[in-house]
Amino acid sequence: MKTKLPNAAHVWKQVDDFVMPTLRLNAIDRAVYSHLLRHTRLEGRHRLRFTRAWLAKGMGFCGNTARSYLRRLVSRGAIRLIECNYEGNLVEVFLPDEIRARLPKSPHRPLLGKLPKPSPILRPAATTIDDLDFFTTPSLRSAIYARERHACFYCLRRLKKRAQCLDHVVAQMHSGGNSYRNLVACCVECNARKAHKPAADLLCRLFRERRLPAATLASRLRALEALSAGKLRPRLPKNALRLG
Ligand SMILES: [Zn+2]
């Protein structure tokens, strides 16, 4: 649904006068943020789904560079990554005034840390494993891959680093969160086939296609139950409970 357009002149002044110095953005961060603003808020929408190739083409750099600058903007709180899967990235882009509103009110708020670490001022400190965001924090994503022993949770195929991803067992559009109880490592093919449907459906399809024997299907369904019950806890990196 489209919303009222913001005042573009006001937004651009705020980007220079507030967003850049406060979030310590460099010129490329600013260019990527402006590009995303132009295709979202200045067109009356908050969210945008796009591929890295689209962003790379629009900015004139390679896909890996596009991913790197997206992560920087997420870590700074200028955008929010809602979903990242086979179809691309779904992000929410914040206006400067919204970024300001998300910052702590205290005049003594701590300064931002060194990039690309997630900003401590934009996330509350995590005190238990259930508070941790395993989707957006790189070291915690790695913990999920390690828990699955770098194999696809669904088809058990060995994962190659460039073709692995994290899947929300309960899709984000169905309010699935970024907890270790809802994230599994999987191959790109299983991620695309499952999409927003129940994980058990994909497992049954793999069984019908004879890609999973009956005993393995039963064990994967049990693993799904164990996952949601919090019994598949990944090994946490050092100081993870301060990463939030
Ligand atoms: Zn798979």
Residues whose N, C-alpha, C, O or C-beta is under 5 A from the ligand:
A	BS01	ZN	C152 Y154 C155 L156 R157 C187 C190
